[in-house]
Amino acid sequence: MKYRKKPVVIEAIQFFDESICILEIQAFMNADLVIDYKEPEHPKLKISTLEGVMVANEGDYIIKGVQGEFYPCKQDIFEKTYEIAN
């Protein structure tokens, strides 16, 4: 059988290691953020998800799921899957 994904409007924000962006993500997620700077040129945002801790790299999107959960999505996958809703 074939299935089609139901149309769902989501909220998302893109992660960049810039102070204004980090503040916006913190407000969006209503949580303190954990950013790993072990490789300063490649910061990683750690996100607690329903499946455990996942990592978002710069440019990845943080998606708010239908149950209020958050998870990262690679930029190319996000842009192929979602479009701006009016």
N, C-alpha and C positions, 0 to 999 in steps of 0.2 A: 504494500500500500504506500501511497505517497501522502505526505502531510505538508501543510503550509503553516508557517508561524503566524499566530494571531497578531494583528496590528496592535502594538502597545506603545504609548508615548512614555518615554523615559526621561529622567533628568541625568545630566552628565556634566563633567567638568574636565578639562585637559590639564595634566600635570606638567608644570615647568618649575624649575628650581629658582623661583623669583619670589621675593618676600610678599608681594601683593597676591600672587597666585597661591602661595602656601596659606595665607590668611583666608582667602576665598574657599579653598578646599577644606580648611579647618571648620569654617562656618557651614559649608555644604554638608559635611559629614557630622557636624556637631560633636567633634571628638578631638582629642590631642593627637597629633601626627607623629609617626616615627619615621624619620628619614635616615637612611644608611649612607654615610659619607666615607666608607672605607676606600672607595675609588672616587675622589673628589670631582673628577670630570664626568662621572656617571652616577649621580645620586639615585637612590632607589627608595621609593615610598612603600612602606610596609602596611598592608591593609588586612585587618582581621575579617575573614569572610566565613560563611557557613561551612566551608570546606577546610578552614585553617588559614594561616597567614599566606597571603599572596603578595607579589611584588609588582609595582608599577614603575616603569622607567620613564624618563623625561619624554614627553610627547604622547604617552599613553593616556587614555581617558579613564576616569573613575565614574562608574555607572551606579546609580541608585536603582536597585531592583524593585520588583513589584511588592515585596514584603518589607521594604525599607532597608534591606541589606546593601552593602557596597562591595564592588569588585572591580578589578582593573580590566581594561580591554586594550589591546594593541591598536595603535592609530590606524593602520591599514585595514584591519578587520572592522573597526568602528566605522570608518568612512565607507566601506562596502555594504555595511549592514544598516546604518542609520542615516537619516536625512533630517534637516531642521523641520520641526513641526510648527505650524502656524497657530 
